[in-house]
Amino acid sequence: MFDERDPLTDKIYGALMMHHQETLRDQFAMAALTGILASPNTVATAGATAEGVTQACSEMAYLQADAMLAGRLEAQEQTNDHPR
């Protein structure tokens, strides 16, 4: 199944990658996704489709990335309020 190449998927992926610039949010999401996928609970969702699990994992990764960015901003603001 994964060895077959879908021309439409290749076209979409190619178009996205031509204009893609990785952001700090993307980097945080990648780090979060590593942990999500390493968790045995991730694949324990009974009856879930591969597409559903993939969608849920990416949504969780970006939610965690947003939380990391918010925490980073808060830490920067605290540092600016209290210079050393």
C-alpha positions, -999 to +999 in steps of 0.1 A: +000+000+000+027+025+009+049+015-020+024+027-046+028+062-058-002+084-062+003+111-089-021+135-072-004+131-038+030+137-055+017+168-073+003+183-040+034+174-020+056+189-047+036+222-048+037+225-010+074+219-008+082+244-035+070+272-012+075+257+022+096+274+048+099+256+080+089+277+110+097+273+147+061+261+151+068+233+126+100+223+144+082+222+177+054+201+161+080+177+147+095+173+182+060+168+197+051+143+170+081+122+179+068+118+214+033+112+203+042+084+180+065+069+205+037+065+230+021+031+231-013+048+237-012+065+203-019+033+183-041+018+210-072+036+197-095+008+189-112+009+155-095+040+143-085+042+107-049+050+097-061+083+082-079+092+115-049+084+136-027+104+113-050+134+115-053+132+153-016+129+157-009+159+136-035+180+154-021+170+188+015+178+176+004+213+166-015+219+198+016+210+217+037+232+194+014+261+201+017+255+239+055+255+235+054+288+216+032+303+243+055+291+270+085+305+251+068+339+247+059+339+284+095+331+294+108+358+272+084+384+286+094+374+322+131+378+312+124+412+297+105+423+329+134+412+351+167+418+335+197+403+352 
